[in-house]
Amino acid sequence: MSIDGEVKTKVCTKCEVEKELIDGFFKDKYSKDGHSHRCKICKSAAGN
């Protein structure tokens, strides 16, 4: 949850499901928003 109380979400590029940034995506310092493009589930299933 952000400072203003709004939950930040993102859509996974693999499964196309909208998920919360904090619980659904790994951090990625090379991404514009600071989180990976694929969700944790898709990234784990791919083995990367």
N, C-alpha and C positions, 0 to 999 in steps of 0.2 A: 504494500500500500504506500502511496506517495504521501508527501507532507500534507497535501490538501485533502487527503482522505479518498482520493480516486484510485481505483485499482487499475494498474497499467496492464494492457494485454497486447498480444502479438499473434499473428496467424502463421502457423508452421508452413514452410514452403513444400514439405513432403506430404503430410496428411491433410493440410488445409483446414485444421481445426484451430479456433481461437482459444488461447490459453493465457493464464496469468504469467507475466515475465518472471516473477520471483520463483514460482513453483514449477513452471513448465519449460524453462529454457536455461541452458548453461550460459555462463558469462563468456564473452568473446571480445577481447580488447581491440580486435581488428574490425568489428562491425560498427556501423554508425550509431546504433542505439545501445551498444555494449552487450548484446546478447546474441547467441548463435541464431542462424536462420532456421534450423530444424529444431524441433522440440526434443526434450530429453528422451522420450520414448523412441522416436524415430532415429535419433542419433545412436542410442544404445542398440537398437535392432540392426543398424547398419554396421556396428562394430567399430565406429570411429569416434 
